[in-house]
C-alpha cells in the first residue's frame, strides 16, 4: 500500500515538474510583459520548491525501499538548496545587473531541476 502511495506522490511531483518545464516556463516571458513575468517567477518559484520539496519528503516517508527513499530525499534536498540558497542568489544577481552570474546560476537551476526530474522518472521506470 505505502509503496504505491510513494509512487503516486513521485508521479505527481514528476508530472508537475514536466508540465511546468514544457507548458509553462517557455511561455512566461513570451506572453507576459517582462516586468510582470519577473514578478510572477519570483512569486512562483519559492512555492514550487517548497511544495514539491515537502511532497518529496512525503514520498520518502512512504517509500518501501531504500532506493526510492534515497532518490526522494535527494530530490527534496535539491529543492531545499534551490529554495534557500539558489533562488535568492539568482534574484541578487538579477537585481544587481550581473548578467553573467545570473546566466550561470539560472543555468545551474535548470540543470538541477532536469536532474531531479530524471531521477524521479527513473524511479517510476524501475517500478
N, C-alpha and C positions, 0 to 999 in steps of 0.2 A: 504494500500500500504506500508506504513512505517513498519507496524507490520511484514509483510512478509520479508521485506528487513532486518530488525533486525534479524529475524530467519535465513535467508540465511547467514548473516555475522557470527552469532553464530555457525551455522553448519560448515562453513568454518574454523573457529577457532578450533572447536572440531575435525574436520577431520584432520587438520594439526597436532594437538597435538597427536591424536590417531596414525596417520601414523608415526610420529617421535618415539613415545613410543614403538610401535610394530615392525616397519620395519627398523628403522634407528639406534636408540640407542643401541639395543642389539648387533649390528654387528660392530660398530665403532672400538672398541678395539680388536675385533677378526680379522678384515680384515686389518686394518692399523697397521703399526709398532707403538709402544707406543708413541714415540715422535711425530709422525705425527698425531696420534689420539688426543693427548693433544692439539696440535696447532689447529686442526680442531674444537675441542669442545670449546676452548677459543674464537675462532673467531665466532662460530655459535651462542652460547647462548645469547650474547648481542643483536644480530639481532632478534633471536627468541622471546625474551622477549619484545623488542621494537616494533616489527611489530605486534605481537599478542596483546600487550597492547594497541597499537593505534587502532587496529581493534575492541577491546573490548569497547573502548571509542566511536567508531562509532556506534557499536551495541546499546550502552546505549543511544546515541543521537537519534537513530532511533526507539527505543523501544516505544511501545504504552501503556505498563502497568508498574506500579511501580515495580512489581515483576521481570520482565525481566530486567528493568533498574538497579535495585539493584544488581542482580546477575552479570550483565555485568560490573558494576562499581566495585564490589568486586573482580571480576576476574582481571580487569585492575589494581586495587590496589596491588594485589599479584604479578602481572607481574612487576610492578614498584619496589616493595620491592626486588624482585628477581634480577632485573637488577641493582639497585643502591646499595643494601646492601649485599644480599646473595652471588651473584656471586663473587664480589671482596673478600669477606671473605673466600669463598671456594678456590679461587686462592691463597690467602695468606697462608692458611693452607697447601695447596699442596706444594707451593714453600718453606715453612718453614719446611717441613717434619713432620708436626703434623698430623700423620695418624688418630689418634682417633678423633680429631676435624674435620678433613676433612670428615671422615666417617659420623659423626653426621650431619654436615652441608649438605653434599651431600644427606643423607637420608631425611633431612628436605626438601630439594628442590624437591625430588621425591614425598614426601607426599603432599606438596603444589601443585605440578603440577597435581597429580592424583585428589586432591580435586577440583581444578579448572575444570578439565575435567568432573568430576562427576557433578558439579554444572551446567555446560553447557549442558550436556546430560540430566539432569533433566529438564531444561528449554525446551529443544526440545521435550522431552517425554510429558510434560504437554501441549505443543502446539498441 
